[in-house]
Amino acid sequence: MFWYPLLQLTFLFFSHVLGIRLIPMNKFQVVQFIFMSNSFLLLLQWQLNIFTVVQTNMLKFNSPNQQFLGGFSEGRASTMENIYGKSQEPKYDCLLFDLDDTLYPLSLGIATECRKNIGDYMVEKLGIDPSKIDDLCTLLYKNYGTTMAGLRAIGYDFDYDEYHAFVHGRLPYENLKPDPVLRSLLMNLPYRKIIFTNADKVHAVKALSRLGLQDCFEGIICFETMNPVHKNTLSDDEDDIDFIGLPKNYSPAANGSNLVIFDIIDHFSRPNPSPITLLPKTPVVCKPSEHAIERALEIAGLNPQKTLFFEDSVRNIQAGKRVGLHTVLVSNYINPII
C-alpha cells in the first residue's frame, strides 16, 4: 500500500471520522480520504494509542496491532528510523488548506445552499431564464472553475461584492459548529498554516469563526487577494482559454442591457462544438487556474515543493500537482470502483 508523507499528520487532521481509508490515485499520486462517520474522539484516542511519529514521517508502533499498516514490525520501524532519521530538515514547512467542504463536511449543506443562491442571483439580478440555470451553471463551472468566473467570461457584468453578499449572505452558517479538537490539532501543528479559497473574505472569516478556527491560520488567500479590483481586462493566465473574435452564438443580454452574451449552452449543444480554445476568456482569477495557484504561492512566499495542499476538488488537486505542490484530496464520497 502507498503511504503518503506526513501520514500521521493527515491521520490526526482527518480523525473526524471512523473508517478513514487511504487510497492511491496512481495518475496523480494523490491520497484520497473517504469519510464514513463522525466518531471523532474515539478514533483520535485509538490513533494516539497506536502510533508515535518519528523523524522523516516514519511510524513506530506502540501496540501489538502491527498488521494495520501493512505489517511493519517494531524492528523494521526502528531500522527505518535509523536509515531515514538523520535528516533534520522537515519535508514541509506549510500546510495550505481549502476552506469549504475541506475544513467541514459537505453533509452540512453549505455547498447545496450556495448553489441555490447562485441560481437565484442569476435569475433575479441577471435576468437569466430559470429553465437554463442548471445547464448554464454546469457548463460554467466545468469550463471556468467557478460559476462567477464563467458568468464574467460570457459577458455578464456585475459588482463582485454584491454577488458575494447575495450568494454567501444567505447561507445557513448556523450549521457550522465549533470544533475544539480540530482547533487543538491545528494549533499544535508546527507548520505555517494558510487558507486558500475562491470565496470572498467575509465568507471565509465568518466560516472560520463559526468553526472556532479563526486564529489557527497565518492568513487567508481569498477572492479579493486574487482579484484586488473589479477589472474588465482579461486574465493573464497563459493556460486559460483564449478569446477569439465574436462568434455567431452571441446575443443581447436577457435583462435588456447592452451587454452581448456568449451562448455557451448553444455552443456545446452543437454536434461538433468548436474546441475549448474558442471560448471567451474570464477576467476572474481563481482555482483551478495554475496561474491562480502560482500567484497564491507567490503572495504567501511559499515553496511548492515544501507545501502540502489539502483540497476537496480533484481539479484543484491536479492543478496543484502541476505547479509542484504535494497534495491531499479530501473526499466526502465513497468511490465503489476503488
HUZI-V544828 format. One record per helix or strand. SS is the DSSP state (alpha for helix, beta for strand). FROM is the first residue (numbers start at 1). LEN is the number of residues. If there is no record, write none. Layout:
BEGIN
SS_FROM_LEN, SS_FROM_LEN
END
This chain:
BEGIN
alpha_7_7, beta_22_4, beta_30_5, alpha_40_11, beta_51_3, alpha_55_3, beta_59_3, alpha_66_4, alpha_74_11, beta_94_4, alpha_106_3, alpha_110_15, alpha_130_15, alpha_147_7, alpha_160_10, alpha_173_3, alpha_180_9, beta_192_5, alpha_201_11, beta_219_3, alpha_223_4, beta_250_3, beta_260_3, alpha_264_6, alpha_276_3, alpha_290_11, alpha_304_3, beta_307_5, alpha_314_9, beta_326_6
END
